[in-house]
Amino acid sequence: MKIAILGTRGVPNFHGGFEQFAEFFSIHLIKANHDVYLYSSSSHPYQDKTFRGVKIIHCYDPEDKIGTFGQFIYDLNCILDSRRRNFDIILQLGYTSSSIWTSLMPKGAIIITNMDGLEWKRKKYSLPVRNYLKYAEKIAAIKSHFLVADSLGIKEYLKEKYNKESEFIAYGATLFDNPQENLLGQYDVVKYKYNMLIARIEPENNIETILDGIVLSGDKTTFLVVGKYHINKFGVYLKKKFIAYQNIRFLGGVYNLEHLNNLRYYSNLYFHGHSVGGTNPSLLEAMASSALIIANDNVFNKSILQKDALFFKNKNDISNCVRIKKSDRIDLIENNKNKILKNYSWEIINDKYLAFFNECYRKNKIANK
């Protein structure tokens, strides 16, 4: 099949979960002898026309010049380009700035949309923006030929809200079994003597609640905050709020997966505060990296972790658990690693996506006979 992937900033990954998935899945498709095109921002650091056999199409992206509205222009440019390529399948990752252009999608292609999380619930957005996101979600859900839900919670929501079936396919991760303690020196930490979180610095990721709990506890263990704090007002606010606490260190964005895996592996406690969305990639990577996880108490996290984590609702819960030692709960760590092997390895996830593509292609041919 001739397949396009839209909705990412590009590969290799320098941004987030969709980019990580697109990188792994596009390579998997190439190995299965498909013709794969991946749309990439004109401002992406990688400017070659191919990436490990995947054809890269760079489209003009003015986000760095005009802000968020630039994402809409970038998605429009990608969709307009796709109209002349004769794709069999277009995989659309997310919908926030692309679904309003749905009417411009090429008529001959099968449109499969990964519906991501419940974007309109994100606290960073104003009420008008949240209302728009509900509208964008509705268009994507109704107009796409097929839907993917990355969590059972999202699958149930799509059925209840729009009476639309979706294919449950989570994100993936690779079991990390090659730790390199020497890498810790670059971050001035010692194994099992620090706690950490990795997240986009946004309110719904409960970073402030986690750090408030650390301060409340009086614990002086080094705490690493990994995420680009300088790019929005909330991140700047958090950095300023906690600047007096020398044990809390804002590292900024780190995208070297080997380094991230080692940081997770050698941490004492790993905090996962995400409260909106489906199967978060960073959660699976923490599970795969033998992290002892303290997660926000919500249906999305619990559907993945089940009983193999500690959960928090507020800063008091955080304060009560910071003195736990990783060595005390090896059972939780091993159970989560087994989940990765059985349910969330990239090989399993990529195979599920490809099987779903084949099914969609078959159903489309039957419908058009």
N, C-alpha and C positions, 0 to 999 in steps of 0.2 A: 504494500500500500504506500501511497504518497501521503505523508503525515506532516502536519504543521503543529507547532506548540506556540501559543500566544499567552500573554499575561505575565511574563517575567521581565526583569531588567536585563537578563542575559546570563550566559555562562562563559567561563566557570563562575561559580557562586561567589558573589561579593555582597549579598544582600540578605537572603532569608530562606524560609522553608520551601517556597515554590521554586526558587532558583536551584536549591539543592536537589529537589526531586527532578526537575527538568534536566539537570546535568546527568543524573544517574539513568533516568528512564530513556532519554534520547540515545544514549550510548547502547543501552539494552536493545532498543529498536534497530539500531544499526547492525548489531550482532545477529539479529533475526532477519537481516537482509531487507529491511524496509528503507524507503527513501525519506529521509527526515530533514525537516527545515525548522529552525528555531529562531524566533524573532528576538532581537536584542536592541537595547537602547544605543543610540548614536554616541552617548557619553560613557558607555561601558569601557573599562580599561582594556579589555580584550577586543581587538579590532580585526583579527583575522577572519577570513571568509568561511573557514571550516574549523571544527573542533572535534577531533577524534572521529572523523567521518561524518559528523553532523554539519549540514550546511547552515551557516549563520547569516541571517538577513538583518542588517543594521537599518533601523528606521529612525527618522528624525525625532528627537525627544527634547523638548524645550523646558523640562521640569526644573533644571538647574538655573534657568533664566527667569521663569515666570511663576514657579511654585507648583502647587498641587494640580492646577488646571492643565499643566503641561502633560500630566499622565493621560488625560482625555485625548489630547492631540496625538500623543505617542500611540495609544491604542487605535485611534482612528487611522493613523498612517499604516499601522500593521495590517488592519482589516482591509484597507484599500489595496495594499500590495497583494494580499492573499487572493483577491478577486481574479488575478491574472495568472494564477499558478496551477489551477486545476487539481486541487487537493482532494483526496478521498475522505480524509478525516482532519478536522481541526479540533485540537484539544485546547480549550480555553481555561486557564488557571485563574479562578476568581472572576469577578464581574463588576467591581465597584466603578471602574472608569471605562468599561468596554461594552456593557450590555445596552447602553443607550444607542449604540451604533449597530445593534443586532440586525436591523433591516438592511444594512449594507453588507452583511456577510454573504459570501459566495453561495448561490442557490444550490450548486451541485454537491457541496461538501456536507458531510455528516458533522454536526456541531455537538461536541461532548463538553460539558462544563463541570469542572470541579467547583462546587458551591462554597468552598472555604468555610469560615465560621459565620456567626451571626454579627456581621460587621456593624449593623445599626445599633448594637448594644454597647459599642465602645464609647467610654466616657469622654474621650478626647474630642468627640464630635459635637457640634452645636445641634439644637433641635432641628433646624432646617436641613442640615446635612444628614442627620439620622433619618429624616423623612425621605430624603432623596435615596438613601441607601436601601430603604425598604422597597422603594419603587424599582431601583436597579435590580435588587434581588428577585422581585416578582417577574420582571422581564426575562431575566436569565433562566429562572425556573420554568416559566411557561414556554418560552420560545426555543430553548435548546432542544435538540432531538433526544439527547440522553443526558442524565445527570450522574455525577459521582459525589458521594458523601464520605468525608474522611472520618466520621464517627457515627456510631449508632444513634446518638442523640440528634445529630443533624439529619440523618435518614428519617427518623421518626417525625422531626419537625417539618420536613419537606412534604411528607405524606399527609400530615394533619393540616398544614397551612395551604398547600396547593394541590393536594390529591395527586401528587406526582411520585412515581417510583424512582428510586435512585440506587445505584450500585455502591455498597459499602466497601471502600478500599482505603485503608489507613495509609499513613506515611511509613517509611522504612528506616532501618538503621543497620549498621554493621557492628557485630560484636567486637569490642576493642580488647585485644589480647597482647598488645605489644607496648607496654608502658616504658617510658624513658624518663627516669627520675631527673636526669641532668637538665631537662628542659625547664624544670621549675625555677632554676636560678635566674632565668630571664624575667621572671615575674616576682622575684624576691620572696618566695614562699618555701616552706618546708612541708614534706608530705605529712598528711593527716593533721596538720597544725593550722588549717585555715578552712573557712566556710565560704560559700560562693553562690551566685546566681548568674544566669545568662538570659537576657531578654531584651526586646526592644523597650526603650525607656518610655513607657506609656502607663497611664493610671490603672487600666484594667489588668495590668500584670502585677499589681499589688506590691510593687517595689518599695513604696513608702511604708506600707504596713509592715513588711519584712524588716526594713531598717529601723523603724520605730520599735519593733520588738527586740531587735539586737541591742539598741540603746537602753530600753527598759530593763533588760536582763542584767546590765552592767558587765556583760562578758567582753573581754578585751581581745579575744581571738581575732586574727586578721580576717576581714570579710572582703571578698572581691566582687565588684559589680561590673559585669562584662556587658557592654552595650553602648551604642553611640549616644552619650548623654548631651553632647553639645549641639545637636541638630534641632532641638525643640525647646520651648519654654519650660516644659515640665522637667526635662532633664537638667537644664541649667538651675532650676529651682531646687531639685533634689541635691545636686552637687553643693549648692550654697548652704542648704539646710544642714547637711551632715559634714561640712568641711572641718568642724572642730573635733570630730572623732577620728583620731589618727588610725585606728584599726580598720575603718571603712575606706576602701580604696576604689575609686572609679577608674577602670582601665580603658574605657572607650571600647570601640568595636574590635573584636578579634575574629578573623575569618580563616585562620590556618587550622584546619580540622584536626591535624595531628596535635597541635598545641592545646586546642580545646578539649580533646579527648583525654590528654594527660592531666590537664587541670581538673577535669571532672573525676578522673580515676583516683587522683591523690588527695582530693578534698575530703574533709571530715563529713560535713553536711552540705547537701546541694538543695537549694530552695527553688521551687518552681511555683511562681505565683500566678501563672496565666489563668484567667477566669472566663474568657470568651473564645469560642471557636471549637474546633474538633480535636483531632489527634495532633498535638503540637510536636513538630520535629525535634525540638530541643529536649523534650521530655523523653522521647524514645532514645535519643543519643545519650542522655544521662543514664537511662536504664542499661544501655549497652556498654557504658563505660564504668560499670560497677560503682555508681554513686548511691549513697544513702539519701533518699529523697524525702524532703518535707514539702508537701504540695498543698496548694489551695483546695479547700473542700468544695468541689463542684462535680457535677455529673460527668463532664468531659474527662477530667483527670481520673476520677474513680473508675470509669469504664475501662481505662487502660491499666491503671495500677492495682485495682481491686483492693486487696488488704495489704499489699506489699509496699506501704509507705506510711509515713506519719502525715496527718493532715491538720491544717490550720484554718481558722476563720477570722482571727483578729490578732493584734499585736501581743496580747496576753498569751495566746497559744504559742506564738513564736518564742516569747521569753521563756516559756516553760520547757522548751525542747532543745535549747541551744547547747546544753551541757551533755547531751547524749554523745556517746562515742561510736564511731563507725563500727568498731570491732564488736560492739554489743548486739548488732542487728545484721549479721552476715546472712541470716536466713532470708531477709527481705531482698537483699542484693542478689542472691543466687536465684530466687524466684523470678525476679525481673529479667535477669539474663536469659533464663529459660523461656520467658515470654517472647523475647526478641528472636530467639532461635526458631521457635515454633510458629509464631504469628506475624512477626514484623521484620524479618530479614529483607533486604532489598531484593534479593532473588525472588522471594515469595510475592512481594508487592508488585514488582515489575511484571512478573508472570500473570498476576491477576489483572493488571491494567491491559496487557496485551490480549489476554483471553477475552476481556470485555470489549476491546476494540474489534476483535474478530466476530464476536456475537453481534455487535452493532452493525458491522458491515454486512453480515449475513441477513439480519432483519431488514436492513435498508434495501437490499437487492430483492428480497421477497416482496416487500411493500411496493416496489416500483416495477414489478413485472406486469 
